[in-house]
Amino acid sequence: MPIFEYRCEQCGNKFEAILFGEQKPECPSCHTGKLEQQLSTFSVSTRSSAPAASAGCGQSNCCMMGGCSEN
């Protein structure tokens, strides 16, 4: 189920909303519908204990941080 992020154009309040079907979001502070949808980020959780390998040398933190000695 998506969670949308909004900023109210009237009062500046930032909030999240879960919308179903044709529901229209409303600011919980001032109840206006004049909202700007914000760019949402997402996160992913894995249950693996193994470190993520980068595309370069296979070490988990060197290539992405510019410290790879193999490039």
Number of C-alpha atoms within 10 A of each C-alpha: 6 8 10 16 18 21 17 21 14 14 14 14 14 17 16 16 15 11 13 9 5 6 8 9 19 16 22 14 13 12 12 14 14 15 19 13 15 13 8 10 7 5 5 4 5 7 5 7 6 8 10 11 14 13 10 13 14 13 14 15 15 16 18 13 8 9 10 14 8 8 8
